[in-house]
Amino acid sequence: GPGGRGGREVAVRPAARVLIAFADVATIAAVIALWQSDSSRTASYLSRPSDIASAMKVWLTNSALLGYIPVTLEEAALGMAIALAAATVLAALLASSSYAAGVFEPFMALGNAVPRIALAPLFLLVFGTELKSKVIFVATAVVFIPFYSIFRALTTVDIDILNNARCLGAKKFWIIRDVYIPAVMSSVVASLRVTVAFSLLT
């Protein structure tokens, strides 16, 4: 039937869509109202929406704080770019050799388990407070996110697709271009959302 493979699209009437949108807005409003009604004791560690709005107003009108936004974006962008490049190289090297993967994967898991925020003072001591220090810290903090995504994509490529490409005479470069890169791209795009968020937070 219409709607694609193996399933049937459920038609939603315009009136039902309006009702769903109203229910969504009402739910959000109820949550905000309940949150705002927290006691003063609770608000000491869980700020009310009004307190958050006041803080945001101060941030958006403070020229000194606004001046840090371009610097933060630059550090996050450079760190994320280095992390993506390093993750791609590491994932490709480990995926190309089961021996290398067996040797280094436990160390990668160990590095991923270390709380990166706790290493911030160490980076400041070793690299100083310059841009380089912050970029390296961001790259180190987020490199494991794209690494595991790319590594999993490379090691789960369908063997039948690879065999078919080789039977058709595809050389190594063509296999990388037409098989591996398309298989990896979706994983890279999916991991970018988390990588960008962590790059800005760190």
C-alpha positions in Angstrom: 0.0 0.0 0.0 1.1 3.7 0.0 3.7 4.6 2.5 6.5 2.4 1.5 8.1 -0.9 2.3 6.6 -3.3 4.7 4.4 -0.8 6.4 1.4 1.5 6.0 1.4 5.2 6.6 -1.0 6.4 9.2 -2.9 9.5 7.9 -3.2 12.2 10.5 -6.0 14.6 10.0 -5.4 18.4 10.3 -7.6 18.6 13.4 -5.7 15.8 15.1 -2.4 17.6 14.3 -3.6 20.7 15.9 -4.7 18.7 19.0 -1.3 17.0 19.2 0.5 20.4 18.9 -1.8 21.9 21.6 -1.1 18.9 23.9 2.7 19.3 23.4 2.5 23.0 24.2 0.3 22.3 27.2 2.6 19.7 28.5 5.7 21.9 28.2 3.8 24.8 29.9 2.7 22.5 32.8 6.3 21.3 33.3 7.6 24.8 33.4 4.9 25.9 35.8 5.6 22.9 38.1 9.3 23.7 37.9 8.7 27.4 38.6 6.7 26.5 41.7 9.6 24.6 43.4 10.3 25.6 46.9 13.2 28.0 47.7 15.1 25.0 49.2 14.8 23.1 46.0 15.6 26.2 43.9 19.0 26.5 45.7 20.3 23.6 43.6 17.7 23.4 40.8 17.2 26.9 39.4 13.8 28.1 38.5 13.0 29.0 34.8 12.7 32.7 35.9 16.2 32.6 37.4 17.6 31.0 34.2 15.9 33.7 32.1 17.4 36.4 34.3 20.9 34.9 34.0 20.5 34.5 30.2 19.5 38.2 30.0 22.6 39.2 31.9 24.8 37.0 29.6 23.2 38.4 26.4 23.6 42.0 27.5 27.1 41.8 29.0 29.7 42.8 26.4 32.5 41.1 28.3 30.8 37.8 28.3 29.8 38.1 24.6 33.4 38.6 23.7 34.2 35.1 24.8 31.8 33.5 22.4 34.0 33.7 19.3 37.0 32.4 21.3 34.9 29.4 22.5 33.6 28.7 19.0 37.1 28.8 17.6 38.5 26.4 20.3 35.6 24.0 19.8 35.8 24.1 16.0 39.6 23.5 15.9 39.4 20.8 18.6 36.6 19.0 16.8 38.4 19.1 13.5 41.5 17.6 15.0 39.5 15.0 16.8 37.7 14.0 13.6 40.9 13.7 11.7 42.6 11.7 14.5 39.6 9.5 14.9 39.4 8.7 11.2 43.1 7.8 11.0 43.0 5.6 14.2 39.8 3.9 13.2 41.1 3.1 9.7 44.4 1.7 11.1 42.7 -0.5 13.7 40.0 -1.7 11.3 42.6 -2.7 8.7 44.4 -5.1 11.1 42.6 -7.4 13.6 46.0 -7.8 15.4 46.3 -4.0 15.9 42.7 -3.8 17.0 43.2 -6.6 19.5 46.3 -4.9 20.9 45.1 -1.2 21.1 41.4 -1.5 21.6 41.7 -2.1 25.3 43.8 1.0 25.7 41.3 3.0 23.7 38.5 1.7 26.0 40.7 2.7 29.0 41.3 6.2 27.7 37.6 6.6 27.0 36.8 5.6 30.6 38.9 8.4 32.0 36.9 11.5 33.0 38.3 14.1 30.7 37.2 17.1 32.8 39.4 15.8 35.6 42.4 16.1 33.2 41.8 19.9 32.6 44.2 21.0 35.3 46.9 18.7 33.9 46.5 20.2 30.4 46.8 23.7 31.9 50.0 22.8 33.7 51.6 21.1 30.6 50.4 23.3 27.8 49.6 26.6 29.6 46.5 28.7 29.2 46.9 29.6 25.5 44.7 28.6 22.6 46.8 25.5 21.9 46.1 24.0 25.3 42.3 24.4 25.0 42.2 23.0 21.5 44.2 19.9 22.5 42.0 19.4 25.5 38.8 19.6 23.4 40.3 17.2 20.8 41.3 14.8 23.5 37.9 15.0 25.2 35.8 14.3 22.1 38.1 12.1 19.9 36.6 8.8 21.3 33.0 9.7 20.1 33.8 9.7 16.3 36.4 7.0 16.7 34.1 4.3 18.0 31.4 5.4 15.5 33.8 5.2 12.5 35.5 2.0 13.8 32.2 0.2 14.2 31.1 1.3 10.7 34.3 0.1 9.1 34.3 -3.3 10.9 30.6 -4.0 10.1 30.7 -3.4 6.3 28.8 -6.3 4.6 31.4 -8.8 3.4 29.1 -9.7 0.4 29.4 -6.1 -0.8 33.1 -6.2 -0.6 33.3 -9.6 -2.4 31.0 -8.3 -5.1 33.2 -5.2 -5.6 36.3 -7.3 -5.8 34.7 -9.7 -8.3 33.8 -6.8 -10.5 37.4 -5.8 -10.6 37.4 -2.9 -8.1 40.8 -1.9 -7.0 41.6 -0.9 -3.4 41.1 2.8 -4.1 37.7 2.2 -5.6 36.6 0.0 -2.7 37.6 2.7 -0.3 35.8 5.4 -2.3 32.6 3.4 -3.2 32.2 1.1 -0.2 34.0 2.2 2.9 33.4 6.0 2.6 29.6 5.7 2.0 29.4 3.3 4.9 31.3 5.6 7.2 29.6 8.9 6.3 26.3 8.1 8.0 28.1 7.2 11.2 30.2 10.4 11.0 27.1 12.6 10.5 25.3 10.8 13.4 28.3 11.2 15.8 28.7 14.9 14.8 25.7 16.0 16.9 27.2 14.6 20.0 30.7 15.7 19.1 29.7 19.3 18.5 27.8 19.4 21.8 30.7 18.0 23.8 33.2 20.3 22.0 31.2 23.3 23.1 30.7 22.0 26.7 34.4 21.2 27.3 
